[in-house]
């Protein structure tokens, strides 16, 4: 059977244009009407609310305050009638700016004039002798103040009435537009339904048979017959799909490589879990030390110990992020050594000295602490002399070097070779290598994140001491 050369994509795009353009137009009209309705109603309701609230208490407030002032019961300073006038002027001005109708604006201009007259009459009373001009002020109150506030209240009522009529006109316009839009939606919907029915009937016939042939082909592939060729079709997309099936066997090898990458990512995840673990014995011993200090009423040392432990745990967690600045890593190991110094102050001192220009570069969190812990427990504790831990850091070209040195017992040549092998391989940490598990984990994480050219260099002389040098690139790595 011959197929007319065609493109499903082009056909679908034509159908989409015919269907979605009217829909987009309708949505645009709906959005415009919603915005218009919301704007008109919101402004009208806001104006009515402001005007109603004003009319509710303005006259009674001004009349009452001025009466109290005229009879000498209160003063201008205590009742502040001018504050009411300023507030009213602000309301009139705001209403004028938001009222498009000429009638409403004209009424608001009149209100502003009346408010000025009222302010002048109040000023006349203020400048008079409240006690000596009592009769004159009472006349001003009755013939000026009360009359003007009545006029203001009446004018505001007219404004409210006009705004209410405007709101009703807006509603009628909206009803008319809504009816028009409903009619338009019905017409467009009927057109879309008829068009889709005709288009899908024609379109379905053109692709049904090629797709059925392709389905039979994929079924045979699922049964294990990988030597078949896909059926040919004059429909561009179906032919492309068949060609892609023909490449499936080649892509299997790519999928195998992808699986290997996934296994490596899984291994990274497992290593992340390992790095997040905190030695429970360290916590037990730290808490025991805190209890011992508390029982000895060494309160400041208890505070320092708990502060150092809090800093150690907080920086170690690092909000779940993989990377930390070298400044943060230095603070983390400093907190760790402060805690240990409480317990081993008789046998251990430490120095931390990092160049200032490297402190903002990134490093994997929990890089230094496992190495420092190893130096303390397997180097200094086994030495009969006073132990000193030196931690330093510097930058050379585009690389950063961090060094942990101790003057502890050191390692015998065979132990050093075993440790160096462990660090180079980064795996196979069984029970007999458990002492170097933390260092091996650090080396493995550095290789996985920065490359095989980076890692650890261990040097040791038995009876003299051990040094571990960390080499990483100088980068500002984004935390993930």
C-alpha distance (Angstrom), angle and dihedral (degrees) to the residues before:
residue distance angle dihedral
X1 . . .
X2 3.81 . .
X3 3.74 120.4 .
X4 3.73 124.6 -153.3
X5 3.78 108.6 -119.4
X6 3.78 107.3 -104.4
X7 3.78 143.4 147.0
X8 3.79 121.8 -125.4
X9 3.78 89.8 -157.0
X10 3.82 92.9 56.0
X11 3.79 91.6 46.3
X12 3.78 92.5 48.9
X13 3.80 91.4 47.7
X14 3.79 90.3 53.5
X15 3.80 90.7 49.6
X16 3.79 90.7 47.1
X17 3.78 91.9 51.1
X18 3.80 92.7 49.5
X19 3.81 92.1 46.5
X20 3.78 103.6 36.8
X21 3.80 102.0 40.2
X22 3.84 92.2 66.2
X23 3.79 89.8 42.1
X24 3.80 91.3 51.3
X25 3.79 90.3 48.7
X26 3.80 90.7 51.3
X27 3.79 91.2 47.7
X28 3.80 90.0 49.7
X29 3.79 91.0 51.4
X30 3.80 90.8 47.5
X31 3.79 92.3 49.7
X32 3.80 91.3 47.2
X33 3.79 91.4 50.5
X34 3.78 91.9 46.6
X35 3.80 91.6 50.8
X36 3.79 91.9 44.9
X37 3.79 93.2 46.9
X38 3.79 92.5 46.1
X39 3.80 92.5 48.2
X40 3.79 95.0 47.0
X41 3.79 95.7 43.8
X42 3.77 95.5 41.2
X43 3.81 93.2 51.3
X44 3.80 94.2 44.1
X45 3.80 93.3 46.9
X46 3.79 90.8 46.2
X47 3.79 91.8 50.8
X48 3.79 92.0 47.0
X49 3.80 91.3 48.3
X50 3.80 93.0 50.1
X51 3.81 92.6 45.6
X52 3.81 93.4 46.8
X53 3.80 93.3 48.1
X54 3.79 89.6 48.7
X55 3.80 93.9 48.7
X56 3.77 91.1 47.3
X57 3.79 97.5 67.0
X58 3.82 111.2 4.7
X59 3.82 99.3 91.2
X60 3.79 95.3 40.6
X61 3.83 91.8 47.6
X62 3.81 96.0 48.7
X63 3.81 94.1 41.4
X64 3.78 92.5 48.7
X65 3.79 95.0 45.8
X66 3.80 94.4 47.4
X67 3.80 91.3 46.8
X68 3.79 90.7 52.4
X69 3.81 90.4 48.5
X70 3.84 94.3 47.6
X71 3.82 93.5 51.1
X72 3.81 89.2 47.9
X73 3.83 96.0 -116.2
X74 3.81 92.6 121.6
X75 3.80 139.6 10.4
X76 3.78 135.6 -124.9
X77 3.81 88.8 -109.3
X78 3.80 94.1 55.6
X79 3.83 98.5 43.3
X80 3.86 100.0 31.0
X81 3.83 99.9 -156.8
X82 3.81 89.2 177.1
X83 3.78 88.3 64.8
X84 3.83 88.6 60.7
X85 3.81 90.0 48.2
X86 3.82 93.0 50.8
X87 3.79 90.8 47.5
X88 3.82 90.2 49.5
X89 3.80 92.2 48.4
X90 3.80 89.4 51.9
X91 3.83 90.4 51.0
X92 3.83 92.5 48.8
X93 3.79 91.7 49.0
X94 3.81 92.6 48.1
X95 3.80 91.3 48.4
X96 3.80 90.8 49.0
X97 3.81 92.0 52.6
X98 3.81 92.1 50.2
X99 3.83 98.9 41.5
X100 3.83 112.5 87.1
X101 3.83 95.7 -178.7
X102 3.82 115.4 100.5
X103 3.81 92.9 -142.5
X104 3.78 91.4 53.8
X105 3.81 92.9 46.8
X106 3.80 91.5 48.8
X107 3.79 91.0 52.3
X108 3.82 90.7 49.0
X109 3.82 90.5 51.5
X110 3.79 87.5 54.4
X111 3.79 90.5 49.1
X112 3.79 90.8 53.3
X113 3.81 90.0 51.2
X114 3.82 91.4 49.2
X115 3.78 89.9 48.1
X116 3.81 89.6 54.1
X117 3.79 90.6 50.4
X118 3.79 90.5 49.0
X119 3.79 91.2 50.2
X120 3.84 89.9 51.6
X121 3.80 92.5 50.1
X122 3.79 90.9 48.9
X123 3.80 87.8 50.0
X124 3.79 89.9 54.3
X125 3.78 90.1 56.1
X126 3.81 91.6 45.6
X127 3.82 92.6 53.7
X128 3.81 92.7 47.4
X129 3.78 128.8 86.2
X130 3.80 101.9 -93.9
X131 3.82 93.4 -156.4
X132 3.81 100.0 34.2
X133 3.82 96.7 41.6
X134 3.79 96.2 44.7
X135 3.83 96.2 128.4
X136 3.78 92.6 44.0
X137 3.81 91.7 48.6
X138 3.80 92.0 48.1
X139 3.81 87.7 53.7
X140 3.80 89.8 49.9
X141 3.79 89.7 48.3
X142 3.82 94.2 51.5
X143 3.80 99.4 36.2
X144 3.81 100.8 34.8
X145 3.81 115.2 17.3
X146 3.82 98.1 40.6
X147 3.81 92.8 42.2
X148 3.82 94.1 49.9
X149 3.81 93.3 46.5
X150 3.83 87.9 49.9
X151 3.79 89.4 52.4
X152 3.80 91.8 47.7
X153 3.79 91.5 49.7
X154 3.82 91.0 48.4
X155 3.82 92.7 47.3
X156 3.79 91.0 49.4
X157 3.81 89.6 50.1
X158 3.82 88.5 54.1
X159 3.79 89.4 50.5
X160 3.81 91.0 50.8
X161 3.80 89.8 49.7
X162 3.83 92.2 51.0
X163 3.80 91.7 47.4
X164 3.81 90.0 50.3
X165 3.81 90.1 53.5
X166 3.83 89.3 48.6
X167 3.79 89.7 52.1
X168 3.81 90.8 51.9
X169 3.83 91.4 49.2
X170 3.80 89.2 50.7
X171 3.80 90.1 51.5
X172 3.80 91.7 51.5
X173 3.80 91.4 50.2
X174 3.77 89.8 49.4
X175 3.81 92.1 50.7
X176 3.80 90.2 51.9
X177 3.80 92.8 48.9
X178 3.78 90.6 46.5
X179 3.81 91.4 54.7
X180 3.79 90.3 49.1
X181 3.77 91.5 49.2
X182 3.80 92.7 49.5
X183 3.80 90.0 52.7
X184 3.81 90.3 48.6
X185 3.82 91.6 49.3
X186 3.81 91.1 51.4
X187 3.82 92.5 50.6
X188 3.81 93.9 46.1
X189 3.81 92.5 45.6
X190 3.80 92.3 52.1
X191 3.79 90.1 48.6
X192 3.81 92.3 49.7
X193 3.81 93.1 47.8
X194 3.80 93.4 49.9
X195 3.78 92.2 45.1
X196 3.81 93.4 49.1
X197 3.80 92.9 48.2
X198 3.81 92.0 52.1
X199 3.80 94.7 41.4
X200 3.79 97.1 47.7
X201 3.80 92.1 47.0
X202 3.80 91.0 55.1
X203 3.76 95.6 36.2
X204 3.80 94.5 48.9
X205 3.77 93.2 56.7
X206 3.81 91.7 55.1
X207 3.77 96.3 55.7
X208 3.80 104.8 29.4
X209 3.81 98.8 84.5
X210 3.85 97.1 43.1
X211 3.80 90.1 48.8
X212 3.80 92.1 48.6
X213 3.81 89.3 51.4
X214 3.79 89.6 49.6
X215 3.82 90.4 49.7
X216 3.81 90.6 54.4
X217 3.79 88.8 50.0
X218 3.82 93.3 50.8
X219 3.80 90.9 48.4
X220 3.79 90.1 57.4
X221 3.80 89.3 48.2
X222 3.80 88.9 52.9
X223 3.79 88.7 52.9
X224 3.80 88.8 59.0
X225 3.80 102.0 -98.3
X226 3.80 99.7 135.1
X227 3.81 95.8 162.4
X228 3.80 96.5 73.5
X229 3.78 123.2 108.5
X230 3.78 119.7 -133.1
X231 3.84 117.9 -106.2
X232 3.79 114.9 -97.8
X233 3.79 120.8 -115.9
X234 3.77 136.7 -179.9
X235 3.80 90.2 -141.3
X236 3.77 104.9 98.6
X237 3.80 99.7 -142.8
X238 3.81 95.1 44.8
X239 3.80 90.8 49.5
X240 3.80 89.7 49.9
X241 3.80 89.3 50.3
X242 3.79 90.8 51.7
X243 3.79 91.1 50.1
X244 3.77 89.7 52.3
X245 3.79 90.6 53.5
X246 3.80 87.9 53.1
X247 3.79 88.4 57.8
X248 3.80 93.0 50.9
X249 3.78 95.8 97.0
X250 3.80 90.6 53.0
X251 3.77 90.9 49.3
X252 3.81 92.3 54.0
X253 3.79 88.8 78.2
X254 3.80 89.1 52.4
X255 3.79 89.4 52.3
X256 3.80 90.0 52.6
X257 3.78 89.5 54.7
X258 3.75 88.7 48.1
X259 3.80 90.3 54.0
X260 3.79 89.2 52.7
X261 3.78 89.8 53.2
X262 3.78 89.9 50.1
X263 3.80 90.3 52.6
X264 3.78 89.5 51.9
X265 3.79 90.4 50.7
X266 3.78 88.9 49.8
X267 3.75 89.2 52.8
X268 3.80 89.9 51.5
X269 3.78 88.8 53.2
X270 3.77 91.4 51.9
X271 3.79 89.9 49.7
X272 3.79 89.9 51.3
X273 3.78 88.7 55.3
X274 3.78 89.8 50.6
X275 3.79 92.7 50.4
X276 3.82 90.7 51.7
X277 3.79 92.7 56.5
X278 3.79 116.8 103.9
X279 3.79 121.0 -152.7
X280 3.83 105.8 -106.4
X281 3.80 91.6 -153.1
X282 3.80 89.0 59.2
X283 3.81 90.1 53.9
X284 3.80 92.7 45.6
X285 3.80 92.2 50.3
X286 3.80 92.4 44.8
X287 3.79 92.7 51.4
X288 3.80 90.4 46.0
X289 3.79 89.1 53.2
X290 3.81 91.0 49.9
X291 3.81 90.2 51.4
X292 3.79 90.5 48.2
X293 3.83 91.7 50.6
X294 3.80 91.2 46.7
X295 3.79 92.2 51.0
X296 3.79 87.6 51.7
X297 3.83 89.2 52.1
X298 3.80 90.7 -122.4
X299 3.77 90.0 148.3
X300 3.81 99.9 167.8
X301 3.78 91.0 50.9
X302 3.83 89.3 50.0
X303 3.81 89.0 53.4
X304 3.83 91.7 47.6
X305 3.80 91.4 47.7
X306 3.81 94.6 49.7
X307 3.81 91.4 44.4
X308 3.79 91.0 52.5
X309 3.83 91.5 47.2
X310 3.82 91.2 49.1
X311 3.81 91.2 50.2
X312 3.80 91.0 46.5
X313 3.81 93.3 52.7
X314 3.83 95.5 40.9
X315 3.80 95.3 50.7
X316 3.80 91.1 41.9
X317 3.81 91.6 56.5
X318 3.85 91.9 44.5
X319 3.83 90.9 -177.0
X320 3.79 90.6 -69.0
X321 3.81 93.3 -61.8
X322 3.79 121.5 142.0
X323 3.78 99.4 -143.3
X324 3.78 132.9 52.7
X325 3.78 133.9 178.2
X326 3.78 117.6 -95.5
X327 3.81 85.9 -117.5
X328 3.80 89.6 59.3
X329 3.82 92.6 44.8
X330 3.81 89.5 51.2
X331 3.80 90.3 51.4
X332 3.80 89.9 48.6
X333 3.79 94.4 53.5
X334 3.80 90.3 42.2
X335 3.83 89.6 56.8
X336 3.80 89.7 48.7
X337 3.80 92.7 51.1
X338 3.81 92.2 46.1
X339 3.80 88.5 56.5
X340 3.79 93.1 46.9
X341 3.80 91.5 45.4
X342 3.80 89.6 63.0
X343 3.80 88.4 60.0
X344 3.81 100.8 34.7
X345 3.81 103.0 30.3
X346 3.80 90.0 127.4
X347 3.80 94.2 57.0
X348 3.80 105.6 25.6
X349 3.80 140.7 54.7
X350 3.79 126.8 168.2
X351 3.78 142.2 -157.5
X352 3.82 127.1 -159.9
X353 3.78 117.6 -166.9
X354 3.82 121.0 166.1
X355 3.79 124.3 169.1
X356 3.80 109.0 -110.3
X357 3.81 93.8 -129.0
X358 3.82 93.7 65.0
X359 3.80 100.0 49.6
X360 3.81 96.8 92.3
X361 3.80 95.0 51.0
X362 3.80 119.3 102.0
X363 3.77 129.0 -103.8
X364 3.78 134.5 171.4
X365 3.78 108.2 -93.1
X366 3.82 116.4 -111.1
X367 3.80 92.7 28.3
X368 3.80 100.1 124.3
X369 3.81 101.9 32.4
X370 3.84 97.5 67.3
X371 3.83 90.0 49.3
X372 3.81 92.3 47.3
X373 3.80 90.5 47.3
X374 3.80 90.8 51.1
X375 3.82 90.7 49.8
X376 3.81 91.5 50.6
X377 3.81 99.7 45.6
X378 3.80 100.1 35.4
X379 3.79 101.1 29.1
X380 3.78 115.7 28.5
X381 3.83 99.1 29.2
X382 3.80 90.3 55.5
X383 3.80 92.9 51.2
X384 3.79 123.9 90.0
X385 3.81 95.2 -147.4
X386 3.82 132.1 71.0
X387 3.79 107.5 -71.8
X388 3.79 124.1 -137.0
X389 3.81 125.0 -166.8
X390 3.79 116.3 -160.1
X391 3.80 119.9 -168.7
X392 3.78 118.0 -175.4
X393 3.79 138.3 165.8
X394 3.80 136.2 -166.3
X395 3.81 142.3 159.7
X396 3.79 128.3 -116.9
X397 3.82 116.0 -173.9
X398 3.82 105.1 -54.4
X399 3.80 96.4 -16.7
X400 3.79 135.2 82.8
X401 3.79 124.2 -145.2
X402 3.81 124.7 -160.5
X403 3.77 119.6 -173.1
X404 3.82 131.4 -163.9
X405 3.81 113.9 -167.5
X406 3.78 130.7 179.1
X407 3.81 134.3 178.2
X408 3.78 91.9 -142.1
X409 3.79 132.3 126.1
X410 3.80 93.7 -63.6
X411 3.80 124.6 -155.2
X412 3.74 133.3 -71.9
X413 3.82 114.9 -117.9
X414 3.79 94.2 -103.9
X415 3.84 91.8 48.3
X416 3.80 90.2 48.0
X417 3.81 91.3 52.6
X418 3.79 90.6 48.7
X419 3.81 91.6 49.8
X420 3.82 92.8 47.3
X421 3.80 90.2 50.5
X422 3.78 90.3 50.2
X423 3.80 91.7 50.9
X424 3.81 93.1 47.0
X425 3.80 95.1 48.3
X426 3.80 96.6 38.3
X427 3.80 92.8 -160.3
X428 3.77 142.6 67.5
X429 3.78 93.0 63.6
X430 3.75 100.6 169.3
X431 3.78 129.3 169.1
X432 3.81 95.8 -77.9
X433 3.79 90.5 55.8
X434 3.77 94.8 46.2
X435 3.81 93.3 115.0
X436 3.79 89.9 65.6
X437 3.77 97.3 39.7
X438 3.81 94.3 107.0
X439 3.81 93.3 48.6
X440 3.81 91.6 46.2
X441 3.78 89.8 50.8
X442 3.83 91.0 51.6
X443 3.80 91.6 50.3
X444 3.81 92.1 48.7
X445 3.80 93.5 49.6
X446 3.80 91.5 49.7
X447 3.82 91.3 52.0
X448 3.81 93.7 47.1
X449 3.79 93.5 49.4
X450 3.80 103.7 34.5
X451 3.80 105.9 20.7
X452 3.79 139.0 -94.1
X453 3.80 93.1 -76.3
X454 3.82 90.0 70.6
X455 3.79 129.5 66.1
X456 3.81 142.1 88.8
X457 3.80 134.6 -31.3
X458 3.81 115.4 -159.2
X459 3.79 122.3 -162.1
X460 3.80 123.9 175.1
X461 3.79 141.2 164.7
X462 3.77 118.7 -162.8
X463 3.79 110.7 -113.4
X464 3.82 92.9 10.1
X465 3.78 107.7 64.4
X466 3.80 147.7 -98.4
X467 3.79 135.8 -95.0
X468 3.81 128.0 -164.9
X469 3.81 117.7 -165.2
X470 3.80 120.0 -161.5
X471 3.81 117.4 -154.9
X472 3.83 119.4 -165.8
X473 3.81 135.4 153.2
X474 3.80 119.0 -94.3
X475 3.81 100.1 -113.1
X476 3.78 139.4 143.4
X477 3.79 97.7 -134.4
X478 3.81 122.2 -167.5
X479 3.79 114.2 -117.0
X480 3.81 115.4 -117.8
